């Protein structure tokens, strides 16, 4: 378990709030991706090892499980929005645990 600095903890909370505001529409997904990569960057400040860095491990697992689904081809936009919503929900959950 890593000890996250108060500055990073506050930024992760801000990211979580922004995710709630943005919602799961396709048009806001680029901003959601940027917030995800910012959280990933913050987690890498605490080491590259997923064995020692649980935040990084959880974000990498999210990328493997949910993020790839958002990039899949869907016949309907609503299907992609469901995948985006699952990604956002899981990301907010991870950020809450940090």
N, CA, C and O atoms as a GROMACS GRO file, in nm:
protein
  392
    1UNK      N    1   0.085  -0.119   0.000
    1UNK     CA    2   0.000   0.000   0.000
    1UNK      C    3   0.088   0.124   0.000
    1UNK      O    4   0.186   0.131   0.075
    2UNK      N    5   0.055   0.218  -0.082
    2UNK     CA    6   0.132   0.341  -0.092
    2UNK      C    7   0.063   0.452  -0.016
    2UNK      O    8  -0.059   0.452   0.002
    3UNK      N    9   0.144   0.548   0.029
    3UNK     CA   10   0.089   0.665   0.096
    3UNK      C   11   0.086   0.780  -0.004
    3UNK      O   12   0.191   0.828  -0.048
    4UNK      N   13  -0.031   0.823  -0.041
    4UNK     CA   14  -0.047   0.929  -0.140
    4UNK      C   15  -0.043   1.064  -0.070
    4UNK      O   16  -0.105   1.083   0.035
    5UNK      N   17   0.030   1.158  -0.129
    5UNK     CA   18   0.042   1.291  -0.070
    5UNK      C   19  -0.094   1.362  -0.072
    5UNK      O   20  -0.179   1.333  -0.156
    6UNK      N   21  -0.114   1.455   0.021
    6UNK     CA   22  -0.241   1.529   0.024
    6UNK      C   23  -0.269   1.604  -0.107
    6UNK      O   24  -0.385   1.615  -0.148
    7UNK      N   25  -0.166   1.655  -0.173
    7UNK     CA   26  -0.185   1.727  -0.299
    7UNK      C   27  -0.242   1.632  -0.405
    7UNK      O   28  -0.337   1.666  -0.475
    8UNK      N   29  -0.182   1.513  -0.416
    8UNK     CA   30  -0.230   1.415  -0.514
    8UNK      C   31  -0.367   1.363  -0.475
    8UNK      O   32  -0.452   1.340  -0.561
    9UNK      N   33  -0.390   1.344  -0.346
    9UNK     CA   34  -0.520   1.296  -0.299
    9UNK      C   35  -0.630   1.396  -0.338
    9UNK      O   36  -0.737   1.357  -0.383
   10UNK      N   37  -0.601   1.524  -0.320
   10UNK     CA   38  -0.698   1.628  -0.358
   10UNK      C   39  -0.721   1.628  -0.508
   10UNK      O   40  -0.835   1.643  -0.553
   11UNK      N   41  -0.615   1.611  -0.586
   11UNK     CA   42  -0.631   1.611  -0.732
   11UNK      C   43  -0.712   1.490  -0.776
   11UNK      O   44  -0.796   1.502  -0.866
   12UNK      N   45  -0.690   1.375  -0.715
   12UNK     CA   46  -0.769   1.255  -0.750
   12UNK      C   47  -0.916   1.277  -0.716
   12UNK      O   48  -1.004   1.231  -0.789
   13UNK      N   49  -0.944   1.346  -0.606
   13UNK     CA   50  -1.082   1.378  -0.570
   13UNK      C   51  -1.144   1.472  -0.674
   13UNK      O   52  -1.260   1.457  -0.712
   14UNK      N   53  -1.065   1.570  -0.719
   14UNK     CA   54  -1.114   1.662  -0.822
   14UNK      C   55  -1.143   1.588  -0.952
   14UNK      O   56  -1.243   1.616  -1.019
   15UNK      N   57  -1.057   1.493  -0.987
   15UNK     CA   58  -1.079   1.412  -1.107
   15UNK      C   59  -1.210   1.336  -1.094
   15UNK      O   60  -1.289   1.330  -1.188
   16UNK      N   61  -1.231   1.278  -0.977
   16UNK     CA   62  -1.354   1.202  -0.953
   16UNK      C   63  -1.479   1.291  -0.969
   16UNK      O   64  -1.578   1.249  -1.027
   17UNK      N   65  -1.472   1.413  -0.917
   17UNK     CA   66  -1.584   1.506  -0.930
   17UNK      C   67  -1.607   1.544  -1.076
   17UNK      O   68  -1.721   1.551  -1.122
   18UNK      N   69  -1.498   1.568  -1.149
   18UNK     CA   70  -1.510   1.605  -1.290
   18UNK      C   71  -1.571   1.491  -1.371
   18UNK      O   72  -1.647   1.515  -1.465
   19UNK      N   73  -1.538   1.368  -1.336
   19UNK     CA   74  -1.595   1.252  -1.405
   19UNK      C   75  -1.747   1.249  -1.387
   19UNK      O   76  -1.820   1.216  -1.480
   20UNK      N   77  -1.792   1.283  -1.268
   20UNK     CA   78  -1.936   1.286  -1.241
   20UNK      C   79  -2.004   1.394  -1.323
   20UNK      O   80  -2.115   1.374  -1.374
   21UNK      N   81  -1.938   1.507  -1.336
   21UNK     CA   82  -1.996   1.618  -1.412
   21UNK      C   83  -2.002   1.587  -1.561
   21UNK      O   84  -2.100   1.619  -1.627
   22UNK      N   85  -1.895   1.525  -1.614
   22UNK     CA   86  -1.887   1.500  -1.758
   22UNK      C   87  -1.991   1.401  -1.808
   22UNK      O   88  -2.045   1.418  -1.917
   23UNK      N   89  -2.020   1.300  -1.731
   23UNK     CA   90  -2.116   1.199  -1.775
   23UNK      C   91  -2.055   1.101  -1.873
   23UNK      O   92  -1.934   1.101  -1.895
   24UNK      N   93  -2.141   1.018  -1.932
   24UNK     CA   94  -2.092   0.908  -2.015
   24UNK      C   95  -2.121   0.925  -2.164
   24UNK      O   96  -2.123   0.827  -2.238
   25UNK      N   97  -2.142   1.047  -2.206
   25UNK     CA   98  -2.171   1.067  -2.349
   25UNK      C   99  -2.043   1.051  -2.432
   25UNK      O  100  -1.932   1.073  -2.382
   26UNK      N  101  -2.061   1.013  -2.556
   26UNK     CA  102  -1.947   0.995  -2.646
   26UNK      C  103  -1.870   1.126  -2.664
   26UNK      O  104  -1.748   1.124  -2.676
   27UNK      N  105  -1.941   1.236  -2.666
   27UNK     CA  106  -1.877   1.365  -2.690
   27UNK      C  107  -1.783   1.407  -2.576
   27UNK      O  108  -1.690   1.484  -2.599
   28UNK      N  109  -1.805   1.358  -2.456
   28UNK     CA  110  -1.719   1.394  -2.344
   28UNK      C  111  -1.612   1.289  -2.314
   28UNK      O  112  -1.534   1.305  -2.221
   29UNK      N  113  -1.608   1.183  -2.393
   29UNK     CA  114  -1.517   1.074  -2.362
   29UNK      C  115  -1.370   1.112  -2.375
   29UNK      O  116  -1.287   1.060  -2.302
   30UNK      N  117  -1.337   1.202  -2.466
   30UNK     CA  118  -1.197   1.244  -2.479
   30UNK      C  119  -1.149   1.309  -2.349
   30UNK      O  120  -1.036   1.285  -2.306
   31UNK      N  121  -1.233   1.389  -2.289
   31UNK     CA  122  -1.198   1.452  -2.161
   31UNK      C  123  -1.187   1.347  -2.050
   31UNK      O  124  -1.102   1.358  -1.962
   32UNK      N  125  -1.273   1.246  -2.055
   32UNK     CA  126  -1.266   1.137  -1.958
   32UNK      C  127  -1.132   1.064  -1.974
   32UNK      O  128  -1.067   1.031  -1.875
   33UNK      N  129  -1.093   1.039  -2.097
   33UNK     CA  130  -0.964   0.973  -2.122
   33UNK      C  131  -0.848   1.055  -2.066
   33UNK      O  132  -0.756   1.000  -2.006
   34UNK      N  133  -0.852   1.186  -2.086
   34UNK     CA  134  -0.746   1.272  -2.034
   34UNK      C  135  -0.738   1.266  -1.882
   34UNK      O  136  -0.629   1.264  -1.825
   35UNK      N  137  -0.852   1.262  -1.817
   35UNK     CA  138  -0.854   1.250  -1.671
   35UNK      C  139  -0.800   1.114  -1.627
   35UNK      O  140  -0.730   1.105  -1.526
   36UNK      N  141  -0.833   1.010  -1.701
   36UNK     CA  142  -0.780   0.877  -1.670
   36UNK      C  143  -0.628   0.876  -1.680
   36UNK      O  144  -0.560   0.826  -1.592
   37UNK      N  145  -0.576   0.934  -1.788
   37UNK     CA  146  -0.431   0.936  -1.806
   37UNK      C  147  -0.362   1.026  -1.703
   37UNK      O  148  -0.247   1.001  -1.667
   38UNK      N  149  -0.430   1.128  -1.657
   38UNK     CA  150  -0.374   1.211  -1.549
   38UNK      C  151  -0.365   1.129  -1.420
   38UNK      O  152  -0.265   1.136  -1.349
   39UNK      N  153  -0.470   1.053  -1.390
   39UNK     CA  154  -0.467   0.967  -1.271
   39UNK      C  155  -0.357   0.862  -1.284
   39UNK      O  156  -0.289   0.830  -1.187
   40UNK      N  157  -0.340   0.809  -1.403
   40UNK     CA  158  -0.235   0.710  -1.429
   40UNK      C  159  -0.098   0.774  -1.407
   40UNK      O  160  -0.009   0.712  -1.349
   41UNK      N  161  -0.080   0.896  -1.453
   41UNK     CA  162   0.046   0.968  -1.434
   41UNK      C  163   0.074   0.992  -1.286
   41UNK      O  164   0.187   0.974  -1.241
   42UNK      N  165  -0.028   1.031  -1.212
   42UNK     CA  166  -0.011   1.051  -1.068
   42UNK      C  167   0.030   0.921  -1.002
   42UNK      O  168   0.118   0.920  -0.916
   43UNK      N  169  -0.033   0.811  -1.039
   43UNK     CA  170  -0.002   0.683  -0.977
   43UNK      C  171   0.142   0.641  -1.007
   43UNK      O  172   0.206   0.575  -0.924
   44UNK      N  173   0.194   0.677  -1.124
   44UNK     CA  174   0.332   0.641  -1.159
   44UNK      C  175   0.435   0.720  -1.079
   44UNK      O  176   0.552   0.681  -1.074
   45UNK      N  177   0.394   0.830  -1.019
   45UNK     CA  178   0.484   0.904  -0.931
   45UNK      C  179   0.523   0.822  -0.809
   45UNK      O  180   0.621   0.854  -0.741
   46UNK      N  181   0.449   0.719  -0.781
   46UNK     CA  182   0.474   0.635  -0.664
   46UNK      C  183   0.539   0.501  -0.700
   46UNK      O  184   0.542   0.410  -0.618
   47UNK      N  185   0.589   0.491  -0.821
   47UNK     CA  186   0.661   0.371  -0.863
   47UNK      C  187   0.592   0.300  -0.977
   47UNK      O  188   0.470   0.309  -0.995
   48UNK      N  189   0.672   0.228  -1.053
   48UNK     CA  190   0.623   0.157  -1.171
   48UNK      C  191   0.581   0.013  -1.140
   48UNK      O  192   0.520  -0.054  -1.224
   49UNK      N  193   0.613  -0.035  -1.022
   49UNK     CA  194   0.583  -0.174  -0.987
   49UNK      C  195   0.437  -0.188  -0.944
   49UNK      O  196   0.392  -0.123  -0.850
   50UNK      N  197   0.365  -0.276  -1.014
   50UNK     CA  198   0.226  -0.298  -0.976
   50UNK      C  199   0.215  -0.381  -0.849
   50UNK      O  200   0.109  -0.388  -0.787
   51UNK      N  201   0.326  -0.444  -0.809
   51UNK     CA  202   0.325  -0.520  -0.684
   51UNK      C  203   0.325  -0.427  -0.563
   51UNK      O  204   0.263  -0.457  -0.461
   52UNK      N  205   0.394  -0.313  -0.575
   52UNK     CA  206   0.404  -0.218  -0.464
   52UNK      C  207   0.302  -0.106  -0.474
   52UNK      O  208   0.269  -0.044  -0.373
   53UNK      N  209   0.253  -0.079  -0.593
   53UNK     CA  210   0.166   0.036  -0.618
   53UNK      C  211   0.026  -0.013  -0.655
   53UNK      O  212  -0.002  -0.044  -0.770
   54UNK      N  213  -0.061  -0.020  -0.556
   54UNK     CA  214  -0.195  -0.074  -0.578
   54UNK      C  215  -0.280   0.016  -0.668
   54UNK      O  216  -0.363  -0.033  -0.744
   55UNK      N  217  -0.258   0.148  -0.660
   55UNK     CA  218  -0.333   0.240  -0.746
   55UNK      C  219  -0.298   0.215  -0.892
   55UNK      O  220  -0.386   0.207  -0.977
   56UNK      N  221  -0.170   0.202  -0.920
   56UNK     CA  222  -0.127   0.173  -1.057
   56UNK      C  223  -0.180   0.038  -1.103
   56UNK      O  224  -0.226   0.024  -1.217
   57UNK      N  225  -0.175  -0.062  -1.016
   57UNK     CA  226  -0.225  -0.195  -1.050
   57UNK      C  227  -0.373  -0.191  -1.085
   57UNK      O  228  -0.417  -0.252  -1.183
   58UNK      N  229  -0.450  -0.118  -1.005
   58UNK     CA  230  -0.595  -0.108  -1.031
   58UNK      C  231  -0.625  -0.033  -1.160
   58UNK      O  232  -0.716  -0.070  -1.234
   59UNK      N  233  -0.548   0.074  -1.187
   59UNK     CA  234  -0.570   0.149  -1.310
   59UNK      C  235  -0.531   0.068  -1.433
   59UNK      O  236  -0.596   0.076  -1.537
   60UNK      N  237  -0.425  -0.010  -1.421
   60UNK     CA  238  -0.384  -0.097  -1.534
   60UNK      C  239  -0.489  -0.206  -1.557
   60UNK      O  240  -0.519  -0.239  -1.672
   61UNK      N  241  -0.543  -0.260  -1.450
   61UNK     CA  242  -0.647  -0.362  -1.463
   61UNK      C  243  -0.772  -0.301  -1.527
   61UNK      O  244  -0.837  -0.365  -1.610
   62UNK      N  245  -0.806  -0.179  -1.488
   62UNK     CA  246  -0.919  -0.108  -1.549
   62UNK      C  247  -0.896  -0.091  -1.699
   62UNK      O  248  -0.988  -0.108  -1.779
   63UNK      N  249  -0.774  -0.057  -1.735
   63UNK     CA  250  -0.743  -0.039  -1.877
   63UNK      C  251  -0.762  -0.170  -1.953
   63UNK      O  252  -0.816  -0.169  -2.064
   64UNK      N  253  -0.720  -0.279  -1.895
   64UNK     CA  254  -0.732  -0.409  -1.961
   64UNK      C  255  -0.877  -0.455  -1.970
   64UNK      O  256  -0.918  -0.514  -2.070
   65UNK      N  257  -0.955  -0.428  -1.866
   65UNK     CA  258  -1.091  -0.481  -1.861
   65UNK      C  259  -1.196  -0.390  -1.924
   65UNK      O  260  -1.278  -0.436  -2.004
   66UNK      N  261  -1.194  -0.261  -1.890
   66UNK     CA  262  -1.302  -0.172  -1.931
   66UNK      C  263  -1.264  -0.076  -2.043
   66UNK      O  264  -1.344  -0.052  -2.134
   67UNK      N  265  -1.143  -0.021  -2.038
   67UNK     CA  266  -1.105   0.081  -2.136
   67UNK      C  267  -1.106   0.025  -2.278
   67UNK      O  268  -1.149   0.093  -2.371
   68UNK      N  269  -1.061  -0.096  -2.294
   68UNK     CA  270  -1.059  -0.158  -2.427
   68UNK      C  271  -1.200  -0.174  -2.482
   68UNK      O  272  -1.221  -0.166  -2.603
   69UNK      N  273  -1.297  -0.196  -2.395
   69UNK     CA  274  -1.437  -0.208  -2.438
   69UNK      C  275  -1.491  -0.078  -2.494
   69UNK      O  276  -1.579  -0.079  -2.580
   70UNK      N  277  -1.441   0.034  -2.446
   70UNK     CA  278  -1.490   0.163  -2.496
   70UNK      C  279  -1.442   0.190  -2.638
   70UNK      O  280  -1.500   0.271  -2.709
   71UNK      N  281  -1.337   0.121  -2.679
   71UNK     CA  282  -1.280   0.141  -2.812
   71UNK      C  283  -1.340   0.044  -2.916
   71UNK      O  284  -1.311   0.055  -3.035
   72UNK      N  285  -1.421  -0.048  -2.871
   72UNK     CA  286  -1.481  -0.148  -2.961
   72UNK      C  287  -1.582  -0.082  -3.055
   72UNK      O  288  -1.633   0.027  -3.028
   73UNK      N  289  -1.609  -0.149  -3.163
   73UNK     CA  290  -1.708  -0.099  -3.259
   73UNK      C  291  -1.847  -0.139  -3.212
   73UNK      O  292  -1.872  -0.255  -3.180
   74UNK      N  293  -1.937  -0.042  -3.206
   74UNK     CA  294  -2.075  -0.067  -3.168
   74UNK      C  295  -2.166  -0.017  -3.278
   74UNK      O  296  -2.138   0.085  -3.342
   75UNK      N  297  -2.274  -0.088  -3.301
   75UNK     CA  298  -2.372  -0.044  -3.401
   75UNK      C  299  -2.451   0.076  -3.354
   75UNK      O  300  -2.492   0.159  -3.434
   76UNK      N  301  -2.472   0.085  -3.223
   76UNK     CA  302  -2.550   0.194  -3.167
   76UNK      C  303  -2.462   0.275  -3.071
   76UNK      O  304  -2.381   0.220  -2.997
   77UNK      N  305  -2.482   0.406  -3.074
   77UNK     CA  306  -2.407   0.493  -2.983
   77UNK      C  307  -2.439   0.465  -2.838
   77UNK      O  308  -2.354   0.481  -2.751
   78UNK      N  309  -2.562   0.422  -2.812
   78UNK     CA  310  -2.602   0.395  -2.674
   78UNK      C  311  -2.523   0.277  -2.616
   78UNK      O  312  -2.499   0.273  -2.495
   79UNK      N  313  -2.484   0.182  -2.701
   79UNK     CA  314  -2.404   0.070  -2.653
   79UNK      C  315  -2.266   0.117  -2.609
   79UNK      O  316  -2.212   0.070  -2.508
   80UNK      N  317  -2.210   0.208  -2.685
   80UNK     CA  318  -2.078   0.262  -2.649
   80UNK      C  319  -2.090   0.344  -2.521
   80UNK      O  320  -2.000   0.340  -2.436
   81UNK      N  321  -2.198   0.417  -2.506
   81UNK     CA  322  -2.217   0.497  -2.385
   81UNK      C  323  -2.230   0.408  -2.261
   81UNK      O  324  -2.186   0.447  -2.153
   82UNK      N  325  -2.288   0.291  -2.276
   82UNK     CA  326  -2.295   0.196  -2.164
   82UNK      C  327  -2.154   0.152  -2.126
   82UNK      O  328  -2.122   0.144  -2.007
   83UNK      N  329  -2.070   0.122  -2.226
   83UNK     CA  330  -1.931   0.082  -2.200
   83UNK      C  331  -1.854   0.197  -2.133
   83UNK      O  332  -1.775   0.174  -2.042
   84UNK      N  333  -1.878   0.319  -2.178
   84UNK     CA  334  -1.812   0.436  -2.120
   84UNK      C  335  -1.857   0.454  -1.975
   84UNK      O  336  -1.776   0.485  -1.888
   85UNK      N  337  -1.986   0.435  -1.950
   85UNK     CA  338  -2.038   0.450  -1.814
   85UNK      C  339  -1.976   0.347  -1.720
   85UNK      O  340  -1.942   0.381  -1.606
   86UNK      N  341  -1.961   0.224  -1.765
   86UNK     CA  342  -1.897   0.121  -1.683
   86UNK      C  343  -1.753   0.159  -1.652
   86UNK      O  344  -1.706   0.142  -1.539
   87UNK      N  345  -1.682   0.212  -1.753
   87UNK     CA  346  -1.544   0.256  -1.735
   87UNK      C  347  -1.536   0.367  -1.631
   87UNK      O  348  -1.453   0.363  -1.541
   88UNK      N  349  -1.624   0.467  -1.643
   88UNK     CA  350  -1.624   0.580  -1.551
   88UNK      C  351  -1.657   0.534  -1.409
   88UNK      O  352  -1.594   0.578  -1.313
   89UNK      N  353  -1.755   0.448  -1.396
   89UNK     CA  354  -1.796   0.398  -1.264
   89UNK      C  355  -1.681   0.327  -1.195
   89UNK      O  356  -1.655   0.349  -1.077
   90UNK      N  357  -1.614   0.242  -1.268
   90UNK     CA  358  -1.500   0.168  -1.211
   90UNK      C  359  -1.385   0.263  -1.178
   90UNK      O  360  -1.321   0.248  -1.074
   91UNK      N  361  -1.359   0.361  -1.265
   91UNK     CA  362  -1.252   0.458  -1.240
   91UNK      C  363  -1.281   0.538  -1.112
   91UNK      O  364  -1.193   0.558  -1.030
   92UNK      N  365  -1.405   0.582  -1.097
   92UNK     CA  366  -1.440   0.657  -0.975
   92UNK      C  367  -1.425   0.570  -0.851
   92UNK      O  368  -1.384   0.618  -0.745
   93UNK      N  369  -1.457   0.443  -0.862
   93UNK     CA  370  -1.442   0.350  -0.752
   93UNK      C  371  -1.294   0.336  -0.712
   93UNK      O  372  -1.260   0.337  -0.594
   94UNK      N  373  -1.209   0.324  -0.813
   94UNK     CA  374  -1.064   0.313  -0.787
   94UNK      C  375  -1.011   0.440  -0.722
   94UNK      O  376  -0.933   0.434  -0.628
   95UNK      N  377  -1.054   0.554  -0.771
   95UNK     CA  378  -1.007   0.681  -0.716
   95UNK      C  379  -1.056   0.701  -0.573
   95UNK      O  380  -0.987   0.765  -0.492
   96UNK      N  381  -1.172   0.648  -0.541
   96UNK     CA  382  -1.224   0.659  -0.404
   96UNK      C  383  -1.140   0.579  -0.305
   96UNK      O  384  -1.126   0.618  -0.189
   97UNK      N  385  -1.086   0.469  -0.352
   97UNK     CA  386  -1.005   0.382  -0.266
   97UNK      C  387  -0.862   0.432  -0.249
   97UNK      O  388  -0.791   0.388  -0.158
   98UNK      N  389  -0.820   0.524  -0.334
   98UNK     CA  390  -0.681   0.573  -0.331
   98UNK      C  391  -0.652   0.652  -0.207
   98UNK      O  392  -0.540   0.700  -0.189
   0.00000   0.00000   0.00000
